[in-house]
Amino acid sequence: MMQSALRQNQLTIRTMPNTPLSVGAGVVGLAPGDHATQEQTETVAELLSAAYRVHILDEPQIDALTGVAGSGPAYAFYLAEHMAAAGVEMGLDPDLAAALAAQTLYGAGTMLVENLGVLDAAQLRRNVTSPNGTTEQAIRTFDEADMGHTIRAGAKASSERAAEISQSLR
């Protein structure tokens, strides 16, 4: 815990924001240190919630949040980068391909957020995937390349690196 690098009994609340907070659409994880009260933690959460969604976690969960949400925007940008590149390879203008990828990810992300607690990502994906259709062919190709495993492995690698960095600060 980072608090061990500070003076004894010092109040700490560790935060992990992600970059979409710059457009009012981010998340931040809060992990109260040993000396932070629930009231202090809730006050910090309330202050930060004016700009983005706040999740209060136990300290060990902050590294997992980093692997999913801290580094996650880069995963989405990486996907957009390759979606746009595929569009260019298929003959689209680069600016159009980039705009299509960006708007598609924005719309899909909005659908995910608006359906939290109602429909999960897997169900939303199934809703778009017609049997023997174009999307099913793409998903089959992704599955054959084991993209799901690769994405989970990348998030875990990010989380493990976050833990290493945290350890080095002790």
Secondary structure, 3 states (H helix, E strand, C coil): CHHHHCCCCCCCEEEEECHHHHHCCCEEEEEECCCCCHHHHHHHHHHHCCCCEEEECCHHHHHHHHHHHHCHHHHHHHHHHHHHHHHHHCCCCHHHHHHHHHHHHHHHHHHHHHCCCCCCHHHHHHHHCCCCCHHHHHHHHHHHCCHHHHHHHHHHHHHHHHHHHHHHCC
